[in-house]
Amino acid sequence: MKMSLISCRRFSFRCFANKCFADQSTRTLAVQAQSITAVSLRGIGLLSAVLFSASTLAGNFGVYDPRSQAMGGAAVAIGSVDMATGHNPALLGLYDEEEDESRNGRYFLPYAVGSISQIGIDGYEIVNDELDIQFDNALEDYNNDALRDGSLLASQTLAREVARTAADLEEALINIANKDISFSLFMPLIAVSEPSRKTGGGFYLGTRIEAGGRSTVPDEDIALFQSYINAIENVAEGGFWRDVSPELFNADESYTDFAPPPLNDPFNEITSRADIVALMINEAAVASGWGADYEGMRVAIGVTAKAMQIRIFDESRQVSGDEFEISNDSKPHMMFNADIGIALHFDNGIRVGYTGKDLFSRTFDSASGSQVKLSTKHRFGLGYIKPNWQLGIDYDIKASEPLSLEQPGRFMSLGGEYSLFKHLHLRAGYRYDSNNIIAATTSLGIGIDGLRTSTNLSYMTSSDEKGVGLQFGFAF
């Protein structure tokens, strides 16, 4: 770009009602300040895509309450009847008490349970620590001093600050490079369940999200960033600027002064990008379960009928030429769908379950031409249930289908719960990818019932992901 001044974009993001809006403000810098700033902006381009993915998740079975998240996602056999509408509607048909003689019904206030990939947390820390702003300011001061033919001592001092802030930003960007992007969220506005003897019903109105993506930062981009760091460190240490990567400086062969010139613009050489595809599903779900006793066991079946409004988000961010290229398309679709569940509970405490979720798969075309598939998920569950404790294991019958460039997963979830005095419930879980691609997670949680209220908390963690859940409701 041959002009004396450029406009340097700064992006800030606000999330409201599961949508993200990008506001941009501008400030003017000297043309030479484009150099590492271009690489910095690439990092912010990737970062902004990560933050946008806060309305997104990978295409797996899903978690519908903090209790199941605390137990590693195990819910097909040992899931709470309170959210059987999401996990396995057949669980509604396993109750033995009459509706009018018990307080097993639940009404939950709006709550949320979800998880975010570590790349999203790292990206937030870049913004929170203002690493890009620190770097841009240091580089602007250095280039302005070079244009004014400042003293060598001043140039070395300013170059030292550029090197420090550049190294901090490079380390942060490496942490978010070439990793899967995900954010899992289930957020009902209302959730109600009412089990009774051998039958029951449930309802929720809310939002669930399925999405996935990946940041791509080629080694060449990181190497280019490191070259700039090496060059500016050489200046900071009092070396001759032509000794280390002189092509990065804005000077021709006739310039032989020892005082370093401003830095050049590597903008066109940056190819890093981030791609995210997402389904945001607003749905009303109604479930029913029916049970029947046979010798030594109870058999139950259940169905969840759903009316769904689906919005597709196809997000791609990259730096090309001298500006960001951003494609962000959302397109609404209406459809009906259904889940089916089966549960067998034996008198010795063993329970077997199966859930088929989103039985009617469908492929959508985004406005930008990408194809996004809402796929059917099948999961098997096995549990052992006693009055004060229970253990369970769930397993995906087939691997999840990636929505974008993220890795597929086929999960095995292990979980358990121990109850004290029927009011305090301690939970723990472990989730493992049988394909050995996605990092295993561990989880903990607690539930408290009393005074006709129900409170559930959960926390999950892995090297690639963090998640929490909070739920509060009333018994009736």
C-alpha positions as CSV (number, residue, x, y, z in Angstrom):
1,M,0.0,0.0,0.0
2,K,1.7,3.2,-1.2
3,M,0.3,5.9,1.0
4,S,1.7,7.9,4.0
5,L,-1.1,6.9,6.4
6,I,-3.3,3.8,7.1
7,S,-6.3,3.1,9.2
8,C,-5.6,0.4,11.8
9,R,-8.8,-1.5,12.8
10,R,-9.5,-2.4,16.3
11,F,-12.3,-4.8,17.0
12,S,-14.4,-5.2,20.2
13,F,-17.1,-7.8,20.6
14,R,-20.4,-7.7,22.5
15,C,-22.6,-10.7,22.9
16,F,-26.4,-10.2,23.3
17,A,-29.1,-12.9,22.8
18,N,-26.6,-15.3,21.3
19,K,-25.4,-12.9,18.7
20,C,-22.1,-11.1,18.4
21,F,-21.6,-7.7,17.0
22,A,-18.3,-6.2,15.9
23,D,-17.7,-2.5,16.5
24,Q,-14.7,-1.0,15.0
25,S,-12.9,2.3,15.7
26,T,-10.0,3.7,13.9
27,R,-6.8,5.4,14.7
28,T,-4.1,6.7,12.3
29,L,-0.6,5.5,12.3
30,A,2.5,6.1,10.2
31,V,2.7,3.7,7.3
32,Q,5.8,2.1,8.7
33,A,3.8,1.0,11.7
34,Q,2.0,-1.5,9.6
35,S,4.9,-3.9,9.8
36,I,4.4,-6.2,12.8
37,T,1.0,-4.5,13.3
38,A,-0.2,-6.5,10.3
39,V,0.9,-9.7,12.0
40,S,-0.7,-8.5,15.2
41,L,-3.9,-7.8,13.4
42,R,-3.8,-11.3,12.0
43,G,-3.8,-12.6,15.6
44,I,-6.7,-10.4,16.4
45,G,-8.5,-11.6,13.3
46,L,-8.1,-15.2,14.6
47,L,-9.1,-14.0,18.0
48,S,-12.2,-12.3,16.9
49,A,-13.3,-15.5,15.2
50,V,-12.7,-17.4,18.4
51,L,-14.8,-14.9,20.3
52,F,-17.5,-15.1,17.7
53,S,-17.6,-18.8,18.3
54,A,-19.2,-18.1,21.6
55,S,-22.5,-18.7,19.8
56,T,-21.2,-22.1,18.7
57,L,-20.4,-25.9,19.5
58,A,-19.2,-29.2,18.0
59,G,-21.8,-31.7,16.6
60,N,-21.9,-34.2,19.5
61,F,-24.8,-35.6,21.6
62,G,-25.0,-32.6,23.9
63,V,-25.3,-32.0,27.7
64,Y,-28.7,-30.7,29.0
65,D,-28.2,-30.1,32.7
66,P,-25.3,-29.6,35.3
67,R,-26.0,-33.0,36.8
68,S,-25.0,-34.9,33.6
69,Q,-22.1,-32.5,32.9
70,A,-20.8,-33.3,36.4
71,M,-21.0,-37.0,35.6
72,G,-19.0,-36.8,32.4
73,G,-22.0,-36.6,30.2
74,A,-23.4,-40.0,31.3
75,A,-27.2,-39.5,31.1
76,V,-28.9,-42.0,28.8
77,A,-29.3,-44.6,31.6
78,I,-28.7,-42.6,34.8
79,G,-29.8,-39.2,33.7
80,S,-32.1,-37.1,35.9
81,V,-35.8,-37.4,35.0
82,D,-35.9,-33.6,35.5
83,M,-34.3,-33.2,32.0
84,A,-35.2,-36.5,30.5
85,T,-36.7,-34.4,27.7
86,G,-33.2,-33.8,26.5
87,H,-31.3,-36.9,27.5
88,N,-33.7,-39.8,27.2
89,P,-37.5,-39.4,27.3
90,A,-38.0,-43.1,28.2
91,L,-36.7,-42.2,31.7
92,L,-40.1,-40.5,32.3
93,G,-41.8,-44.0,32.2
94,L,-39.7,-45.5,35.0
95,Y,-41.3,-43.8,38.0
96,D,-43.3,-45.7,40.6
97,E,-45.1,-42.9,42.5
98,E,-48.3,-41.2,41.6
99,E,-48.2,-37.6,40.5
100,D,-50.5,-36.4,43.3
101,E,-48.7,-38.3,46.1
102,S,-45.1,-37.1,45.4
103,R,-43.1,-33.9,44.8
104,N,-41.1,-35.3,41.9
105,G,-42.2,-32.6,39.5
106,R,-39.6,-29.8,38.7
107,Y,-39.9,-26.3,37.3
108,F,-36.5,-24.8,36.5
109,L,-35.8,-21.1,36.1
110,P,-33.6,-20.1,33.1
111,Y,-30.2,-21.7,33.4
112,A,-27.2,-22.5,31.3
113,V,-24.7,-25.3,31.0
114,G,-21.8,-25.3,28.5
115,S,-18.1,-25.4,27.8
116,I,-15.6,-23.5,25.9
117,S,-12.4,-24.6,24.2
118,Q,-9.1,-23.5,25.7
119,I,-8.3,-21.5,22.6
120,G,-11.3,-19.2,23.5
121,I,-9.9,-18.7,27.0
122,D,-6.5,-17.9,25.6
123,G,-8.0,-15.5,23.1
124,Y,-9.9,-13.7,25.9
125,E,-6.6,-13.3,27.9
126,I,-5.0,-11.7,24.8
127,V,-7.8,-9.1,24.8
128,N,-7.9,-8.7,28.6
129,D,-4.1,-8.2,28.8
130,E,-4.2,-5.8,25.8
131,L,-1.1,-7.5,24.3
132,D,-2.0,-6.3,20.8
133,I,-2.5,-2.7,22.1
134,Q,0.8,-2.8,24.0
135,F,2.6,-4.0,20.9
136,D,1.0,-1.5,18.5
137,N,1.8,1.4,20.8
138,A,5.4,0.3,21.2
139,L,5.9,-0.1,17.5
140,E,4.3,3.3,16.7
141,D,6.7,5.0,19.2
142,Y,9.7,3.3,17.6
143,N,8.7,4.1,14.0
144,N,7.9,7.7,14.8
145,D,11.3,8.1,16.5
146,A,13.0,6.6,13.4
147,L,11.1,9.1,11.2
148,R,12.4,12.0,13.4
149,D,16.0,10.7,13.2
150,G,16.0,10.2,17.0
151,S,19.1,9.3,19.0
152,L,20.6,5.8,18.9
153,L,20.0,5.4,22.6
154,A,16.4,6.4,22.2
155,S,16.0,4.0,19.3
156,Q,17.5,1.1,21.3
157,T,15.2,1.8,24.2
158,L,12.1,1.9,22.0
159,A,13.3,-1.2,20.1
160,R,13.7,-3.1,23.3
161,E,10.1,-2.4,24.2
162,V,8.9,-3.5,20.7
163,A,10.8,-6.7,21.1
164,R,9.3,-7.4,24.5
165,T,5.7,-6.8,23.5
166,A,6.2,-8.6,20.2
167,A,7.5,-11.7,22.0
168,D,4.6,-11.6,24.4
169,L,2.1,-11.4,21.6
170,E,3.9,-14.1,19.5
171,E,3.7,-16.5,22.5
172,A,0.0,-15.8,22.9
173,L,-0.8,-16.3,19.2
174,I,1.2,-19.6,19.2
175,N,-1.1,-20.8,22.0
176,I,-4.2,-20.3,19.8
177,A,-2.7,-21.5,16.5
178,N,-3.9,-24.7,14.7
179,K,-6.5,-25.7,17.3
180,D,-10.1,-26.7,17.3
181,I,-12.6,-24.0,18.2
182,S,-15.7,-25.0,20.2
183,F,-18.2,-23.5,22.6
184,S,-21.0,-25.8,23.9
185,L,-24.2,-24.2,25.2
186,F,-27.7,-25.3,26.3
187,M,-29.8,-22.5,27.7
188,P,-33.5,-23.1,28.3
189,L,-35.8,-20.3,29.2
190,I,-38.2,-22.7,30.9
191,A,-38.0,-26.4,31.7
192,V,-40.7,-28.5,33.4
193,S,-41.0,-32.2,34.1
194,E,-43.8,-34.2,35.7
195,P,-43.2,-37.9,36.2
196,S,-45.9,-40.3,37.5
197,R,-46.4,-44.0,37.9
198,K,-45.3,-45.7,34.6
199,T,-45.8,-42.5,32.7
200,G,-44.6,-38.9,32.6
201,G,-44.1,-35.7,30.6
202,G,-41.6,-32.9,30.2
203,F,-41.2,-29.7,28.3
204,Y,-38.5,-27.1,27.6
205,L,-38.2,-24.0,25.5
206,G,-34.7,-22.8,24.9
207,T,-31.6,-22.7,22.7
208,R,-29.0,-25.3,22.0
209,I,-26.0,-24.9,19.8
210,E,-23.9,-27.2,17.6
211,A,-20.8,-25.8,15.9
212,G,-17.1,-26.3,15.2
213,G,-14.1,-24.7,13.6
214,R,-10.4,-24.4,13.6
215,S,-7.7,-21.8,13.6
216,T,-5.0,-22.2,10.9
217,V,-1.7,-20.4,11.4
218,P,1.0,-21.7,9.0
219,D,4.6,-22.1,10.2
220,E,5.6,-19.5,7.7
221,D,3.5,-16.8,9.5
222,I,5.1,-17.7,12.8
223,A,8.6,-17.7,11.2
224,L,7.9,-14.2,9.7
225,F,6.9,-12.9,13.1
226,Q,10.0,-14.4,14.7
227,S,12.2,-12.7,12.0
228,Y,10.8,-9.3,13.0
229,I,11.5,-10.1,16.6
230,N,15.1,-11.1,15.8
231,A,15.6,-7.9,13.7
232,I,14.3,-5.5,16.4
233,E,16.2,-7.3,19.2
234,N,19.4,-6.8,17.2
235,V,18.6,-3.1,17.1
236,A,17.8,-3.0,20.8
237,E,21.2,-4.6,21.6
238,G,23.0,-1.9,19.6
239,G,23.7,-4.0,16.5
240,F,23.7,-2.7,12.9
241,W,20.2,-3.0,11.4
242,R,21.6,-4.5,8.2
243,D,23.1,-7.5,10.0
244,V,19.7,-9.2,10.7
245,S,16.9,-9.4,8.1
246,P,17.6,-6.0,6.5
247,E,14.8,-6.6,4.0
248,L,12.3,-6.0,6.8
249,F,13.3,-2.4,7.1
250,N,12.0,0.5,5.0
251,A,15.3,1.6,3.4
252,D,16.9,1.2,0.0
253,E,20.5,0.2,-0.8
254,S,21.6,3.9,-0.7
255,Y,20.7,4.2,3.0
256,T,23.9,3.2,4.9
257,D,23.4,5.1,8.2
258,F,23.9,3.2,11.4
259,A,20.6,4.6,12.8
260,P,17.9,2.0,12.0
261,P,15.0,3.1,9.6
262,P,11.3,2.2,10.2
263,L,10.1,-1.3,9.6
264,N,8.3,-2.5,6.4
265,D,4.8,-3.9,5.9
266,P,4.6,-7.7,5.6
267,F,0.8,-7.6,5.3
268,N,0.5,-9.4,2.0
269,E,2.5,-12.4,3.3
270,I,0.1,-13.4,6.1
271,T,-2.2,-16.3,5.2
272,S,-3.5,-17.3,8.7
273,R,-7.2,-17.7,9.1
274,A,-10.0,-19.1,11.3
275,D,-13.1,-20.9,10.1
276,I,-16.3,-21.6,12.1
277,V,-19.6,-23.2,11.1
278,A,-22.4,-23.3,13.5
279,L,-26.0,-24.3,14.0
280,M,-27.9,-22.2,16.6
281,I,-31.2,-24.1,17.3
282,N,-34.1,-22.4,19.1
283,E,-36.6,-25.2,19.9
284,A,-39.7,-26.1,21.8
285,A,-39.6,-29.7,23.0
286,V,-42.4,-31.8,24.4
287,A,-41.6,-35.3,25.8
288,S,-43.7,-38.3,27.0
289,G,-42.6,-41.6,28.4
290,W,-44.6,-44.8,29.1
291,G,-43.5,-47.9,31.1
292,A,-44.8,-51.4,31.5
293,D,-43.8,-54.1,34.0
294,Y,-42.6,-57.5,33.0
295,E,-41.1,-60.3,35.1
296,G,-38.1,-58.9,36.9
297,M,-38.0,-55.6,35.0
298,R,-39.7,-52.5,33.7
299,V,-39.6,-51.5,30.0
300,A,-40.1,-47.9,29.0
301,I,-40.2,-46.0,25.7
302,G,-40.3,-42.3,25.2
303,V,-40.5,-39.7,22.4
304,T,-39.6,-36.0,22.3
305,A,-41.2,-33.9,19.6
306,K,-39.5,-30.7,18.7
307,A,-40.3,-27.6,16.7
308,M,-37.0,-26.0,15.6
309,Q,-35.8,-22.7,14.2
310,I,-32.3,-23.2,13.0
311,R,-29.9,-20.4,12.1
312,I,-26.7,-21.2,10.2
313,F,-23.5,-19.2,11.0
314,D,-20.7,-19.5,8.5
315,E,-17.8,-17.4,9.7
316,S,-14.4,-17.1,8.1
317,R,-11.8,-14.5,9.1
318,Q,-8.5,-14.0,7.4
319,V,-6.0,-11.2,6.5
320,S,-5.4,-10.7,2.8
321,G,-3.8,-7.7,1.1
322,D,-4.3,-4.7,3.4
323,E,-7.6,-5.5,5.1
324,F,-9.6,-8.2,6.9
325,E,-11.8,-10.4,4.7
326,I,-14.9,-11.4,6.7
327,S,-17.8,-13.6,5.6
328,N,-20.6,-13.9,8.2
329,D,-23.9,-15.3,7.0
330,S,-26.9,-16.5,9.0
331,K,-29.9,-17.9,7.4
332,P,-33.1,-19.1,9.3
333,H,-34.8,-22.5,8.7
334,M,-37.9,-24.1,10.2
335,M,-38.3,-27.8,10.7
336,F,-39.8,-30.4,13.0
337,N,-37.7,-33.2,14.5
338,A,-37.9,-35.9,17.1
339,D,-35.8,-37.9,19.7
340,I,-36.6,-41.5,20.7
341,G,-35.6,-43.3,23.9
342,I,-35.7,-46.8,25.3
343,A,-35.0,-47.9,28.9
344,L,-34.9,-51.3,30.6
345,H,-34.7,-51.3,34.4
346,F,-34.1,-54.6,36.1
347,D,-35.0,-55.4,39.7
348,N,-31.4,-55.9,40.6
349,G,-30.6,-52.3,39.8
350,I,-29.2,-52.6,36.3
351,R,-30.5,-50.2,33.8
352,V,-29.9,-50.2,30.0
353,G,-30.9,-47.3,27.8
354,Y,-30.7,-46.0,24.2
355,T,-31.4,-42.5,22.7
356,G,-31.6,-41.5,19.1
357,K,-31.4,-37.7,18.9
358,D,-32.5,-35.6,15.9
359,L,-33.9,-38.5,14.0
360,F,-34.5,-36.5,10.9
361,S,-31.1,-35.3,9.7
362,R,-30.9,-32.4,7.2
363,T,-28.3,-30.6,5.3
364,F,-28.5,-26.8,5.0
365,D,-26.8,-24.5,2.6
366,S,-25.4,-21.3,4.1
367,A,-25.6,-18.0,2.3
368,S,-21.9,-18.3,1.5
369,G,-22.3,-21.7,-0.2
370,S,-21.1,-24.0,2.6
371,Q,-23.1,-27.1,3.5
372,V,-23.9,-27.7,7.1
373,K,-25.5,-30.9,8.4
374,L,-27.7,-31.5,11.4
375,S,-26.9,-35.1,12.0
376,T,-28.6,-37.9,13.9
377,K,-26.8,-39.0,17.1
378,H,-27.2,-42.4,18.6
379,R,-26.0,-43.2,22.2
380,F,-26.1,-46.3,24.4
381,G,-26.2,-46.2,28.2
382,L,-25.6,-48.7,31.0
383,G,-26.2,-48.0,34.7
384,Y,-26.3,-49.6,38.1
385,I,-28.7,-47.8,40.5
386,K,-29.0,-48.2,44.3
387,P,-31.0,-46.0,46.7
388,N,-28.0,-43.9,47.8
389,W,-25.6,-44.2,44.8
390,Q,-25.4,-44.9,41.1
391,L,-22.9,-45.5,38.4
392,G,-23.3,-45.2,34.7
393,I,-21.5,-45.3,31.3
394,D,-22.6,-43.9,28.0
395,Y,-21.1,-44.6,24.6
396,D,-21.6,-43.0,21.2
397,I,-22.7,-45.6,18.7
398,K,-20.9,-43.7,16.0
399,A,-18.5,-40.8,15.9
400,S,-19.8,-37.2,15.6
401,E,-19.8,-35.6,12.2
402,P,-17.7,-32.5,12.1
403,L,-19.5,-29.3,11.0
404,S,-16.3,-27.6,9.8
405,L,-12.6,-28.4,10.1
406,E,-12.6,-29.6,13.7
407,Q,-11.8,-33.2,14.7
408,P,-14.6,-35.8,15.1
409,G,-15.1,-37.4,18.4
410,R,-16.6,-40.7,19.6
411,F,-17.1,-40.4,23.4
412,M,-17.4,-42.7,26.3
413,S,-18.8,-41.0,29.4
414,L,-18.4,-42.5,32.9
415,G,-20.1,-40.9,35.9
416,G,-21.4,-41.5,39.4
417,E,-23.4,-40.0,42.2
418,Y,-23.5,-40.5,45.9
419,S,-26.4,-39.1,47.9
420,L,-26.3,-38.1,51.6
421,F,-29.6,-37.9,53.5
422,K,-31.5,-37.6,50.2
423,H,-30.6,-33.9,50.1
424,L,-27.0,-33.6,49.2
425,H,-25.7,-35.2,46.0
426,L,-22.0,-35.5,45.2
427,R,-21.0,-36.2,41.6
428,A,-18.0,-37.0,39.5
429,G,-17.3,-38.0,35.9
430,Y,-14.8,-38.7,33.2
431,R,-15.2,-38.4,29.4
432,Y,-12.9,-40.2,27.0
433,D,-12.6,-40.0,23.2
434,S,-12.3,-43.6,21.9
435,N,-10.7,-42.2,18.7
436,N,-7.8,-40.7,20.9
437,I,-8.1,-37.4,19.2
438,I,-9.9,-35.1,21.7
439,A,-8.5,-34.7,25.2
440,A,-10.2,-36.5,28.0
441,T,-12.2,-34.5,30.5
442,T,-12.8,-34.8,34.2
443,S,-15.8,-33.3,36.0
444,L,-17.2,-32.6,39.5
445,G,-20.6,-31.4,40.7
446,I,-23.0,-31.0,43.6
447,G,-26.7,-31.0,44.0
448,I,-28.8,-29.7,46.9
449,D,-32.5,-30.5,47.4
450,G,-34.5,-29.0,50.2
451,L,-37.4,-26.7,51.0
452,R,-39.0,-27.5,47.7
453,T,-36.0,-26.2,45.8
454,S,-33.3,-27.9,43.7
455,T,-29.9,-26.5,43.0
456,N,-27.2,-28.1,40.8
457,L,-23.6,-27.0,40.1
458,S,-21.0,-28.5,37.8
459,Y,-17.5,-28.0,36.6
460,M,-15.5,-29.9,33.9
461,T,-11.9,-29.5,32.7
462,S,-9.4,-30.8,30.2
463,S,-6.2,-29.6,28.5
464,D,-8.4,-28.3,25.7
465,E,-11.7,-27.4,27.3
466,K,-13.4,-25.9,30.3
467,G,-17.1,-26.0,31.3
468,V,-19.5,-25.0,34.0
469,G,-23.2,-25.3,34.7
470,L,-25.7,-23.8,37.2
471,Q,-29.3,-24.7,37.6
472,F,-32.0,-23.7,40.1
473,G,-35.6,-24.8,40.3
474,F,-38.6,-25.7,42.4
475,A,-40.3,-29.0,43.3
476,F,-44.0,-29.4,43.0
